Amino acid sequence: MQHGVKRKHWSDAELREKEAQDEAKIATYRQLTKLVLDHRQQYDDTSFTNTTTLLTLNPEFYTIWNIRREILEHWGLDTDKVKRHLAEDLKMVMAMLKRFPKCYWVWNHRRWCLLSLKDDANWEKEFALVSMLLDLDIRNFHGWQYRRFVVSQIELGQRPEQQLATDLKEFEYTTLKISGNISNFSAWHNRSQLIPKIITRVHELNVTDQPMFSDPEKLMANELELVTTGMYMDSSDTSVWTYLQWLVTDPLLVTELKQRGVYETILRDQLAKVKELDDLELDENGKHDVWCLKSMVLITALLNREAQRPIVDENITEWLNLLVELDPQRHQRYRDQLSGRNPVISTTPTSVTS
């Protein structure tokens, strides 16, 4: 039994039969591959059908996707024949995504098909489809990337105020998905992409009914409350801590907070919360929490920089020495930070990757 699936016991005769079947499939696959590659510039229906067969067997074969697109482009993307093929390809790709939801080349071909359809592409339908796919697997970063692409296409046909409304809905969508599963890098990343867009649009449109996005203190308070909840729910979750690092280093947020004279107060308050969590971890587990220590190092370094003190003080030295022991895979990084060979504060703000 493995992963709840009962293991099949093969007899010698069954194994020989299976090997023979596999050898036949491999031979057919190789023969078809050679045929497609040898006739790469033969832009006929047979070549196109062969790419369909081959991609059905192996959608990871990106060269065959390229050949398929070359054939369609040669036939003319504006022709009725190719438009029909593009519509069929969308159906084929959808079936593939159910089997291979994390295959780059399948997602890439769907994107190409829709852009090739131009005005005939139904972006609202595509938005509903990607929402459905994310409901099935909310942490599929391919789906999140595709959702951002679809939203960007929808916004091309919208007025600025409509674009803002779309971004606000997407922001609420990330809130919903993070609340359902705090460990979701892609949702946190999407949130970090949306916040600068929304702030910029709120200022450009002079919007008065979005106080959180027109007031950096309210926004930071809201986001840090969400982060703190995530910290206490799962102190080992990387996505929460990465988002915290982005919040306290992103220039768009930090610059205004500094101008208002509240940046250091916010940092001290958050440092106290992280220290409190680390103390709880120490009491319960007998050791410090690695992510708490990392965040304490960063926030203290930021405070030292604001006060024009030496970045690495006694506290940071103590925490980095603890990290050398607790996080041996990255021990050299911490030693470099202790020696000054590697800066404790990056020259560029932390990004939240999807």
N, C-alpha and C positions, 0 to 999 in steps of 0.2 A: 504494500500500500504506500503510495507516494502522493502527497497533497490531496488526500481523500480519494484518489483514483486507484482502483485495484489493478495491480500489475498483471499483464498477460504473460502466461508461461507458454513459450513456443516449443513445439516438438521439432526434431531435426528436419522432418519433411516440410513442416510449415516454414521453417527458416530458409530452407533451400528454395522453396517456392517464392517467398518474399524477396530473396536476393535476386532471383531471376526476373521478377517483376520490376524491381528497382533498377536493375541493369538495363532493362528495356526502356524504362522511362528516361534514364540518364542518356542513353544512346539517342533517343528521339529528341531530347532537349538540346544536346550538342549539335545534332544534325540541323535542327531548326535555327539554332543560333548562327551556325556557319552560313546557312542560306540567307538569313536576314542581313548579316554583315557583308557578305559577298555581293549582295544586290542592293547596297545602301542607296544608290542613286537611281534605282529603278522604281519610279514613283507610280506604281500601278496598284490595282485593287488587291492583287495577290500579296504583294509586299505588305500592304496595310493590314490585311487579314492575318498574316504571319506575325506581325507585331502584337496583335490582339492575343493570339494564342500564346505567344512567348511571355507576355506581361501577365497573363492570367496564371501562368505557371510560376513566374518570379517577378513580382512588381518592384523588387529592389534593383532590377537591371536598368539603371538610369540611361545607359546608352540607347537602349531600345525605345525609351520614352522620347529621346531626342530625335531618333529616326522617324518615329510616328509623327512628331510635330513637323519635321522637315517635309514629309509627304503631304500633310494637310496644308502647309504653307505653299508648297508647289502647286497644289490644286487651286489655291486661291481662297483666302479666308472669308471673302465676301460672297462666295458662291453658295447657292442653295444646297448643293451637295455637301460642302464642308460644314455648313451650319447644322445640317442633319447629323453629320458625324460628331460634331461638337456636343450636340444634345445627347447623343448616344454615349459619348465618352463620359459625360457627367453622371449618367446612370451607372456605367461600368465602374467609375471611380468610387461612387457611393457604395457599391457592393464590396469593393476592395477595402474601403475604410472600415467596414464592419469586421473584416478579417484581419486587416493590418492597420490599426488606427494610429500607429506611430511610424509609418513609412513616409519619409520625407518626399519621395518622388511622386507618390500618389497625391499628396496635398499640393505639391508644386504643379502637377498637371491640371488639377482642378482649377487652380488659380489662373493658369494660362488659358484654359478653355473659356473661362468667364470673361477675361480681358479680351480674348479674341472675338467673343460674341458682341462686344461693345454695347450698343444701346439695347440689344436683345437680352442682355444678362438681367436676371431677376434677383437683385440684391436683397430685397426684403425676404424672399423665399430662402435665399442662402443664409440670411441671418437666423431665420427660424430653424433651419437645418443644423447650423453649428451650435445653436442653443440646445437642441435635442442631443447632439453628440456629446456636449459637455455635461449634460445631465447624466449620461451613461458613464462618463469618466471625467470627473471634474478636475483632475490633476493632469490631464493630457496637455502638455504645453504646446503641441502642434495645433490643437484645437483653439487654445487661447491666442496663439499667433494669428491663426486664420480668422478668428473673431475680430481682432484688431484690423486686419486687412479688409474684411467685409464692412466694418463700421466706417473705415476711411473712405470706401467707395460710396457708401450711402451718404456720407457727409459732403461729398463733392457736389451733390445736387441740392444741398440745403442752404438756407440763409444762415447768417452768423448766429442768430438767436435760436434757430433750430439745431444748429451744431452744438451749441451750449446745452440745450435740453437733452440731446443724444448723449453727450459726455456725462451729464449728471446721472442719467439712467444707468450708464455703464459703471459709474462710480458706486451707485447703489447695488448694482449686480455684484461687484467685488465684495461689498460689505456682506451681502447675503451669503456668498460662497465661502468667505472667510469665517463667518459665524457658524456655518455648517461644518467646516473642516479647517481648523486654524493652520494646519500644516499644508499650505498650498502656495508654493513659490510663485506660480503663474498668476494667481489672483493678487498677491502682494505686488508683483512686478507691474501688473496692469494698473493697479492703484497708483504706483509711483509714476507711471506714464501719464495718467489722467490728471493728477493734481496740477502739474504745471500748465497743462492745456486749459483746464477750467479756470485757474487763477488768471491767466492771460486773457481769456475771453470775457471773464467777469469785468476786468478792468477796461478792456477795449469797448465793451457795450455799456459800461457805466451802470451795471446791474445793482440794484439796491435790495433785492429780495433773497440774496444768497449771503447772509452775514458770515457764515463759516469760511467761505472762499474769498471774502473781501477783508477778513480780519485774520492775519497770520497767527495771532495768539489763540483764537478760537479753534482754528484748524489744527494747530500743533497740539492743543489740549485734547481735542477729539481723537487724533491719531495716536497720541501717547497713551490714552486710556485704552484704546483697542490693543495696542502693543503690550501694555501691562497685563491686561487680561490674558493675552496669549502666553506671556512669560510664565504666569502662574499656572496656566493650564498644562503647559508642557515646556519645562525649562530647557529641554534638549533640542527643541525644534529650531533648526537653523533659519528658516524663513522669517520668523518673527524678529530675531536678533539682527538679521541683515537689513530688514526694513527699518529697525530702530537706528542703525548706523546711517542709513540713507537720510532719515528724517533730521538727524542732528548735524548733518554735514552738507545738505543740499543748499547751494547758494541762494536759490530763489526764496526759500523759507528763512534761511539764516540771516541774510542781509537785512531784511525788514525787522526781524526780531532784535538784531543788534541795534538798529536805529532807534527802536523803542526802548532800549535798555533793559530788556527782559530775557535776553538769550542766556546769560549766565545763571539767572534764577531758575530757568527751565532746566538747564543742565544739572544744577545742584539737586533739584527736586527729583529728577529721574535717576541720578546717581544714588540717592538715598533709597529709592525703591529697588534698584538692582542690588544694592548692598543688603537690604532687608531680605530679599529672596535668597541671596548667597548664604546669609546667616542661617536661614531656615534649612537650606540644603546641607549645610555643615552640621547642624544639630541632628537632622534626620538620617543622613548618610555617612557622616563622619569625614566628609571631604568637601572642598569647595567645588562650585559648579564652573566648568570651563567657560561656558558662554557668559556667565555673570562676570568672571574675571576679565575676559576680553573686552566686554562693554565698559567695565569699570576703568580699565586702562585707557580706552578711547575717550570716554567722557572726561576723565581727570586730565588727560593730555589737552583736550579742547579747553578746559577751564584754565589750565596753566598757560596756554597760548594767549587766551584773552587777557589774563593778568600779567602777561609778559614775564612769566617765570620760566625757569628751565623746564622743558617738556617732561623729561623723565625725573620724577622726584622719588622720595623714599617709598611712598605707597606703590607707585608704578613699578619700581624695582622689586618690591616684595611680591607683587602680583605676577610679574613676568617670570620670576624664579619659580613660583608655584606652577605656572603654566608649563615651564620646561619639564617638570615632573609629571603633571597631570595630562599633558597633551604631547607625548613623546614624538609623534609623527611630525610635529611642527616645531620641534625643540630648537632647530637652528634659526628659524625665523625669530623666535623670542630672544635667543642669544644675540642675534644681530641687532635687535631693537635695544637690548641692554647696552651693547657696545657702541651704539650710535651709527652702525653701518646701514641700518634699515630704519626709516622714519616710523615713529609710532602713529603719526597722523599722515595719511596719504595726501599727496598734493592735489589729487582729484577726488571728488566726493564718491562715496560708495554707491554702486549701482545695484539694484535688485534685479537679478537675472531670472528669466522665465524658465 
